[in-house]
Amino acid sequence: MPAELASAVRSLAPVLGAAGDAGVELLALVWGPRFDRAHGLALAAQLPSAPAAALHAAADRFDRLHRGQQQRLRRLLCATIAHAPHPADRR
């Protein structure tokens, strides 16, 4: 994952983790042909120090990726989610 995307994801980790299914939230950001900035900013707004600048940088970086690179990132995320324990199983 490119550095800007990874940094933005790490900054959103508290919100993604609290969302119940962080993987689904993360995929929602990158599922379409462009990064879903509105959804990302809505998530970032839930944090005391909203990482809006980092989120915009990540969105720009994702949008500049070639279509095949975007698809590869989605596949990697799906594979990661498939192997992660479900939140309900983390007791």
MODELLER restraints for C-alpha pairs under 7 A, 6 or more apart:
rsr = mdl.restraints
at = mdl.atoms
rsr.add(forms.Gaussian(group=physical.xy_distance, feature=features.Distance(at['CA:1:A'], at['CA:73:A']), mean=6.90, stdev=0.5))
rsr.add(forms.Gaussian(group=physical.xy_distance, feature=features.Distance(at['CA:4:A'], at['CA:57:A']), mean=6.29, stdev=0.5))
rsr.add(forms.Gaussian(group=physical.xy_distance, feature=features.Distance(at['CA:4:A'], at['CA:58:A']), mean=4.89, stdev=0.5))
rsr.add(forms.Gaussian(group=physical.xy_distance, feature=features.Distance(at['CA:4:A'], at['CA:61:A']), mean=6.85, stdev=0.5))
rsr.add(forms.Gaussian(group=physical.xy_distance, feature=features.Distance(at['CA:5:A'], at['CA:58:A']), mean=4.43, stdev=0.5))
rsr.add(forms.Gaussian(group=physical.xy_distance, feature=features.Distance(at['CA:8:A'], at['CA:54:A']), mean=5.33, stdev=0.5))
rsr.add(forms.Gaussian(group=physical.xy_distance, feature=features.Distance(at['CA:8:A'], at['CA:55:A']), mean=5.28, stdev=0.5))
rsr.add(forms.Gaussian(group=physical.xy_distance, feature=features.Distance(at['CA:8:A'], at['CA:58:A']), mean=6.04, stdev=0.5))
rsr.add(forms.Gaussian(group=physical.xy_distance, feature=features.Distance(at['CA:11:A'], at['CA:51:A']), mean=6.59, stdev=0.5))
rsr.add(forms.Gaussian(group=physical.xy_distance, feature=features.Distance(at['CA:12:A'], at['CA:44:A']), mean=6.44, stdev=0.5))
rsr.add(forms.Gaussian(group=physical.xy_distance, feature=features.Distance(at['CA:15:A'], at['CA:43:A']), mean=6.38, stdev=0.5))
rsr.add(forms.Gaussian(group=physical.xy_distance, feature=features.Distance(at['CA:15:A'], at['CA:46:A']), mean=6.92, stdev=0.5))
rsr.add(forms.Gaussian(group=physical.xy_distance, feature=features.Distance(at['CA:16:A'], at['CA:22:A']), mean=4.49, stdev=0.5))
rsr.add(forms.Gaussian(group=physical.xy_distance, feature=features.Distance(at['CA:16:A'], at['CA:25:A']), mean=6.49, stdev=0.5))
rsr.add(forms.Gaussian(group=physical.xy_distance, feature=features.Distance(at['CA:20:A'], at['CA:87:A']), mean=6.57, stdev=0.5))
rsr.add(forms.Gaussian(group=physical.xy_distance, feature=features.Distance(at['CA:21:A'], at['CA:87:A']), mean=6.73, stdev=0.5))
rsr.add(forms.Gaussian(group=physical.xy_distance, feature=features.Distance(at['CA:23:A'], at['CA:81:A']), mean=5.68, stdev=0.5))
rsr.add(forms.Gaussian(group=physical.xy_distance, feature=features.Distance(at['CA:29:A'], at['CA:35:A']), mean=5.55, stdev=0.5))
rsr.add(forms.Gaussian(group=physical.xy_distance, feature=features.Distance(at['CA:29:A'], at['CA:36:A']), mean=4.81, stdev=0.5))
rsr.add(forms.Gaussian(group=physical.xy_distance, feature=features.Distance(at['CA:29:A'], at['CA:39:A']), mean=6.70, stdev=0.5))
rsr.add(forms.Gaussian(group=physical.xy_distance, feature=features.Distance(at['CA:29:A'], at['CA:40:A']), mean=6.45, stdev=0.5))
rsr.add(forms.Gaussian(group=physical.xy_distance, feature=features.Distance(at['CA:30:A'], at['CA:36:A']), mean=6.50, stdev=0.5))
rsr.add(forms.Gaussian(group=physical.xy_distance, feature=features.Distance(at['CA:34:A'], at['CA:63:A']), mean=5.38, stdev=0.5))
rsr.add(forms.Gaussian(group=physical.xy_distance, feature=features.Distance(at['CA:35:A'], at['CA:59:A']), mean=5.15, stdev=0.5))
rsr.add(forms.Gaussian(group=physical.xy_distance, feature=features.Distance(at['CA:35:A'], at['CA:62:A']), mean=6.36, stdev=0.5))
rsr.add(forms.Gaussian(group=physical.xy_distance, feature=features.Distance(at['CA:35:A'], at['CA:63:A']), mean=6.30, stdev=0.5))
rsr.add(forms.Gaussian(group=physical.xy_distance, feature=features.Distance(at['CA:37:A'], at['CA:59:A']), mean=6.69, stdev=0.5))
rsr.add(forms.Gaussian(group=physical.xy_distance, feature=features.Distance(at['CA:40:A'], at['CA:55:A']), mean=6.98, stdev=0.5))
rsr.add(forms.Gaussian(group=physical.xy_distance, feature=features.Distance(at['CA:41:A'], at['CA:52:A']), mean=6.57, stdev=0.5))
rsr.add(forms.Gaussian(group=physical.xy_distance, feature=features.Distance(at['CA:44:A'], at['CA:50:A']), mean=4.97, stdev=0.5))
rsr.add(forms.Gaussian(group=physical.xy_distance, feature=features.Distance(at['CA:44:A'], at['CA:51:A']), mean=6.14, stdev=0.5))
rsr.add(forms.Gaussian(group=physical.xy_distance, feature=features.Distance(at['CA:44:A'], at['CA:52:A']), mean=6.67, stdev=0.5))
rsr.add(forms.Gaussian(group=physical.xy_distance, feature=features.Distance(at['CA:62:A'], at['CA:70:A']), mean=7.00, stdev=0.5))
